[in-house]
Amino acid sequence: MTAPELPDTAADLLRRLQARGAVRDFRPDPVPEAWLDALLAAGQRAPTSSNLQACSVIVVRDAQLREQLATLASNQRHVVDCPVFLVFCADLSRVALACEAQGAAMDDTLELGLVASIDAALVAMTLAAAAETMGLASVFIGALRNHPGDVARLLGLPQRAFAAFGLCLGWPRTPPVPKPRLPRAAFVHEDRYDSSASEAALADYDRQLALHYRARGKETTDDSWSRTTGRKFSVGRRRALRAELAALGLKME
Amino acid sequence: MTAPELPDTAADLLRRLQARGAVRDFRPDPVPEAWLDALLAAGQRAPTSSNLQACSVIVVRDAQLREQLATLASNQRHVVDCPVFLVFCADLSRVALACEAQGAAMDDTLELGLVASIDAALVAMTLAAAAETMGLASVFIGALRNHPGDVARLLGLPQRAFAAFGLCLGWPRTPPVPKPRLPRAAFVHEDRYDSSASEAALADYDRQLALHYRARGKETTDDSWSRTTGRKFSVGRRRALRAELAALGLKME
């Protein structure tokens, strides 16, 4: 059976999503304010668990603030240079207010911490997907989690909120070259998770990614996903996060 | 200055995102397999922190499995009745394998738990946004986190993975009526978070949401966001999550 033809918008969006990749080098041209407004409005319509809307967005325009955030985020220059820099906060401060209005304290659970982080991601991805259809490109800045306390102070966040990640947005200087993804067998499963394919999939992926880097003249000893990942995540990366978030009122117990 | 006109795809996507809302009542018509394949492929292209790709998706077709998952998820019948039911796993099992290949154990941090949960949300939102452009509707099922251990056993998840949420997908029987969102002043901030507007924004929103429910004949004592939220999240909802995830190999320390 042939599937019905896709609507134009769907076909175009799918094509753009397939071609997308992280962009860190932007043309200086500004993003029209009306377009940014439309993107923020679309982001606010993202689905949200229990209608909590546990995300707030900060549009960072101040040059000095951008410099300070870039420094905290492993000196990523695109945080300063991109036309639009947004910070997505996992924000439970309004939930806390609602609880206080009931004469109670917000129950500071891991559940709520995850809900707020997922809400932030849903808002950001809605916005980033819509941006792709405008011809804009983006890169997520997870390194804002290097120093959540300092970032919260710089941005004047209320208690019960933290900067989950940033997003640089603008016109790409050159189109991104999408990185290969894991073999589909590792990503999609039917009814039950099939672990048996995982090791072969990773070996296959290591080869594919090495070819990708080689084709781009980026041959390094770090070209294997398994090696890079294994080294990076067995050594206690951002171990202070838990304590720093607790100090911001998010113990996530 | 007038902003340049939006590309057609952008205008159409923004319109659809503004009109979207959770849909729980689907027509029985199937989603073409080729469309589902395209959605899963688009989801796999979502941005991912450090290229970790810490998300796996399970397409649940088995009727008995659907029944069992629906029961665990507060008896939500649409988990059984929807044409497509997907489970998005925050999946660090491949990262753990990569660490083991380096002769080390994965450092089980809150950071990695958040990365995986955010990755799952980025994949799901990419897929859900693309689905809207096909005329499909969806609802996220956070209640899979009611009993993460049972869900993991039913789906045969490996250690270091949990079902972050599900997604019901299909053709809406009737178009959703989008719920009002918080006043923009509470959601978007410029340079620094402005807490001063929060209480007024919540009072305003409580009125708006009450009007929305009244217009839909849903006048209840629960029509206030502040009251509902304050009651629901000061009483220890999903308190077992932390211990249950730890048992699945995700201590998130």
Interface residues (C-beta under 8 A of the other chain):
Chain A: A3 P4 L6 P7 D8 T9 A10 D12 L13 L14 R16 L17 Q18 R20 A22 P32 E33 A34 W35 A38 L40 A41 A42 Q44 R45 A46 P47 S49 S50 N51 L52 Q53 C55 S56 V57 I58 V59 V60 R61 D62 L65 C89 S93 R94 V95 L97 A98 C99 E100 A101 Q102 A104 A105 M106 D107 T109 L110 E111 L112 G113 L114 V115 S117 I118 A120 A121 L122 A124 M125 T126 A128 A129 A130 T133 M134 G135 S138 V139 F140 G142 R145 L155 G156 L157 P158 A161 A164 F165 P178 K179 R181 L182 R184 A186 F187 V188 H189 E190 D191 R192 Y193 D194 S195 S198 E199 L202 W225 S226 R227 T229 G230 R231 K232 F233 S234 V235 G236 R237 R238 R239 L241 R242 L245 M252 E253
Chain B: A3 P4 L6 P7 D8 T9 A10 D12 L13 L14 R16 L17 Q18 R20 A22 P32 E33 A34 W35 A38 L40 A41 A42 Q44 R45 A46 P47 S49 S50 N51 L52 Q53 C55 S56 V57 I58 V59 V60 R61 D62 L65 C89 S93 R94 V95 L97 A98 C99 E100 A101 Q102 A104 A105 M106 D107 T109 L110 E111 L112 G113 L114 V115 S117 I118 A120 A121 L122 A124 M125 T126 A128 A129 A130 T133 M134 G135 S138 V139 F140 G142 R145 L155 G156 L157 P158 A161 A164 F165 P178 K179 R181 L182 R184 A186 F187 V188 H189 E190 D191 R192 Y193 D194 S195 S198 E199 L202 W225 S226 R227 T229 G230 R231 K232 F233 S234 V235 G236 R237 R238 R239 L241 R242 L245 M252 E253
